[in-house]
């Protein structure tokens, strides 16, 4: 279900296809850039999770491993200067 919701934005690209000026050029760019962005984002999130939590704890947490990894992060550490 989470994967479905994460990729639901691709439906929005398809729904706006008729309003695009140059669909043969723009739509492939939109899809490839969106897929590339999602891949990079998922890899970065995975790297942060692995750096903040030992693999043994990630395996033990299973479905909520990202929440476990983020529990130790504080909002102050994420705040911009």
C-alpha positions as CSV (number, residue, x, y, z in Angstrom):
1,X,0.0,0.0,0.0
2,X,2.8,2.4,0.8
3,X,4.5,1.8,-2.6
4,X,1.1,2.5,-4.3
5,X,0.7,5.8,-2.5
6,X,4.3,6.8,-3.1
7,X,3.9,6.3,-6.9
8,X,0.4,7.7,-7.2
9,X,1.9,10.9,-8.5
10,X,2.6,9.2,-11.8
11,X,-1.2,9.2,-12.4
12,X,-1.1,13.0,-12.1
13,X,1.5,13.1,-14.9
14,X,-0.8,11.0,-17.1
15,X,-3.9,13.0,-16.3
16,X,-2.2,16.3,-17.3
17,X,-0.8,14.8,-20.6
18,X,-3.4,16.5,-22.8
19,X,-2.5,20.0,-21.4
20,X,1.3,19.6,-22.1
21,X,2.6,21.6,-25.1
22,X,5.1,19.0,-26.4
23,X,4.0,15.6,-24.9
24,X,6.4,13.5,-26.9
25,X,9.3,15.3,-25.3
26,X,7.9,16.4,-22.0
27,X,6.2,13.3,-20.7
28,X,9.2,10.9,-21.0
29,X,11.3,13.5,-19.2
30,X,8.7,13.9,-16.5
31,X,8.4,10.1,-15.9
32,X,12.1,9.5,-16.0
33,X,13.0,12.4,-13.7
34,X,10.3,11.4,-11.3
35,X,11.5,7.8,-11.2
36,X,15.1,8.9,-10.8
37,X,14.1,11.3,-8.0
38,X,12.2,8.6,-6.1
39,X,15.1,6.1,-6.5
40,X,17.6,8.6,-5.2
41,X,15.3,9.6,-2.3
42,X,14.7,6.0,-1.3
43,X,18.5,5.2,-1.4
44,X,19.3,8.3,0.7
45,X,16.6,7.4,3.3
46,X,18.0,3.8,3.4
47,X,21.5,5.1,3.9
48,X,20.4,7.3,6.8
49,X,18.5,4.4,8.4
50,X,21.5,2.1,8.1
51,X,23.9,4.8,9.6
52,X,21.6,5.5,12.5
53,X,20.6,2.0,13.4
54,X,22.5,-1.3,13.5
55,X,21.4,-3.9,11.0
56,X,20.4,-6.2,13.8
57,X,17.9,-3.6,15.0
58,X,16.7,-2.9,11.5
59,X,15.9,-6.5,11.0
60,X,14.1,-6.7,14.4
61,X,12.0,-3.6,13.6
62,X,10.9,-5.0,10.2
63,X,8.0,-2.8,9.0
64,X,8.8,0.2,11.2
65,X,12.6,0.3,10.8
66,X,12.5,3.9,9.4
67,X,10.6,5.0,12.5
68,X,13.1,3.3,14.7
69,X,16.0,5.0,12.9
70,X,14.3,8.4,13.1
71,X,13.5,8.1,16.8
72,X,17.0,9.0,17.9
73,X,17.1,12.1,15.6
74,X,16.1,15.3,17.2
75,X,14.4,18.2,15.5
76,X,17.2,20.5,16.7
77,X,19.7,18.4,14.7
78,X,17.6,18.8,11.6
79,X,17.0,22.5,12.0
80,X,18.5,24.8,9.5
81,X,20.9,27.5,10.7
